Amino acid sequence: MTTLVRDQPSGPPAAADGDTRRPPRRFRPEIQALRALAVGLVVLYHFWPGRLPGGYVGVDVFFVISGFLITGHLLREAESTGRIRLARFWARRARRLLPAAYLVLAATLVAAVLFAPQSLWQQWFRETLGATLYVENWVLAGDAVDYLASDGDPSPVQHYWSLSTEEQFYLVWPLLVVLGTVVAARRGATVRRTTSLLLVAATVASFAYSLWLTSANPAPAYFATTTRAWQFGAGALLALWLSRPARRPTGDGARTVLSWAGLAVLVSCALAFDDSTPFPGTAALVPVLGTVAVIAAGAPSGRLAPTSLFAWRPVQQTGEISYALYLWHWPAIVLAPFVLGHEAGLVERVVLLAGVVLLAAATKRWVEDPARFTERWSLHVPRRALGVTAAGTAALALVAGGGLALAQHHAQEQEAIADRIVADPPSCFGAEEMDTEQPCDNPALDDVVVPAPVAVADDVAGPRDCFVDVDGTALADCSFGPVDDPDVPHVVLVGDSHARALLPAFRQLAAEGRLSVTAHLKNSCAWTTGPVDADGKRARTCEEWRDRLEPWLERNAGSTDAVVTTGYLDFLSGSPDRQASDLAAAWRPVAERGVPVVALSDNPQHDQEPSQCLDGGLAADPTRCDLPEDQAFPDPQVYEEAADEVPGASFVDLTSLYCDDGTCPAVIGGVNVYRDTHHLTATYALTMTPYLERELRDVGLPV
């Protein structure tokens, strides 16, 4: 799971309109200490993820803090004045949050243009636009369910998903309090009681939805506001509970134990949770309750109490800069390899972290505080503050949107060039250069890269309806060629996205009348009896899909001349021997019915996206984008072992179409081979058509 977090430093109690002086506030050392702890967990998790695999729980800490402070403030205003001044509330939030947030977005855009490869610009500009409009969490939720989205690295603004979630909370939550105030006035009830009922209902509904969606579709569940609202609600309900002195925990001893227990829970979550933990379902209850415990305990006195630790100056200062630290640290991590030309090492990461801390302190001193407390330009007037905010948002959105439009236009131009070349390919184009029987070399292709790196992410094997995505369990109706013609061999292509990547070659053979093909392809779902090494949703839907596939293969065995399969080895579960055994168990019933099974070798996989390298982001010399063959195939070739176990099964090794003399090039015959780290481009798969046909013929298929 991609897990980025931010804190929401809430401002001091509201000053009267026109008062730009720093208002007095009750000192809450535990709140600032929680911020320091949360941002520390997140930053360490991102700089050294293996050391603190569950550091992403910091987001839950910040959400609870925000719900607690904002709800308490809104209720106090509603009870004392009988209304909520929404414009003033939103204006203060804008002055508190947006100047630093927009500064970081603008700086990140400049750095991206200067240092990042153009192949990333579409994604990064699109996410920057989402971050500017505070809908980045929904952008990422949409990408999480779109398997066609590139498997590339996260953008430098991805962490704005949590800011987006909080801004949406700030927009909606006050409206609930306003509704409670209106209902209370009409029914003669108290504001607190009416509002409490509304907030309880919203919190329970969000928690129930979070449990369901985390189980049903965990990828988008992580980012959705609707699955996170209950965490703000937990803080809100705590604020309501503690508003009555009689309900506060009493006794320094009990509060000390409660506070230390909450801190221990948070640290334990950061150490015990990892990317495989279903989140934010029931697991999110643990850090939420830990945060609630610390806030409820407050700042107990006594020698064993953590209050002295809370009040320690470095802790308080870290809490003070936590917002800016959160904003700057992630872009620094993402952009550093492009600036350095290589992945940052230990010393470089330490220096980078120190630089981010200094940058955060400077931002707090010269951006955040002046924007909050300035007397200039009448920004203390809500209308003026909101107007300036709208202008800034529009300007930054215009820049990001314009950059996105230009990047898309450039990609479309490159796609058109690729289409023209593919329609009338030169000699030695693509896989033809790797033909071992008739060696081919065309120097004119030495400087050709089709599709260009900026367009490679969209070079996807279609059509989309042929591929069953994460949620799907039904078989797709996807056939090409004269399926009902007994004189034309009928091949069934089965497997995951790596099998799908070869679909252009099979479609071309069908278009030429060499065969007909039916494709049964599912996200992250190899044709095996064993479990797939994926999240719960993918594993469960894969099993249900395979339960439908087996009867279909049995019913159609009489009209099937061969079943061809391959898959991404990383998604196979268990030891190599177990993987091969599970594959063989799935294939054996088909082979026993007289239908040949042809297993194709998997394609190479890279640690870094080749297109970024080709685009000059990490390597100016394109030959540095090539990969040694022993690194390209880190896993045992279990498909070959499985074929050896099944009478009637054959193995076809396609390695010679990807690698030569121990090297696997990123560009072959002028064709960009990979659309991300481990998926072939549709263009290269299409150039493999005659060689795939030859290999199928060599194992006995009448194509």
Secondary structure, 3 states (H helix, E strand, C coil): CCCCCCCCCCCCCCCCCCCCCCCCCCCCHHHHHHHHHHHHHHHHHHHCCCCCCCHHHHHHHHHHHHHHHHHHHHHHHHHHHCCCCHHHHHHHHHHHHHHHHHHHHHHHHHHHHHHCCHHHHHHHHHHHHHHHCCCHHHHHHHHHCCCCCCCCCCCCCCCHHHHHHHHHHHHHHHHHHHHHHHHHHHHCCCHHHHHHHHHHHHHHHHHHHHHHHHHHCHHHHCCCHHHHHHHHHHHHHHHHHHCCHHHCCCCHHHHHHHHHHHHHHHHHHHHHCCCCCCCCCHHHHHHHHHHHHHHHHCCCCCCCCCHHHHHCHHHHHHHHCHHHHHHHHHHHHHHHHHHHCCCCCHHHHHHHHHHHHHHHHHHHHHHHHHHHHCCHHHCCCHHHHHHHHHHHHHHHHHHHHHHHHHHHHHHHHHHHHHHHHHHCCCCCCHHHHHCCCCCCCCHHHCCCCECCCCCHHHCCCCCHHHEECCCCCCCCCCEECCCCCCCCCEEEEEECHHHHCCHHHHHHHHHCCCCEEEEEEECCCCCCCCCECCCHHHHHHHHHHHHHHHHHHHHCHHHCCEEEEECCHHHECCCHHHHHHHHHHHHHHHHHCCCCEEEECCCCCCCCCHHHHHCCCCCCCHHHHCEEHHHHCCCCCHHHHHHHHCCCEEEECCHHHCCECCEECCEECCEECECCCCCECHHHHHHCHHHHHHHHHHCCCCC
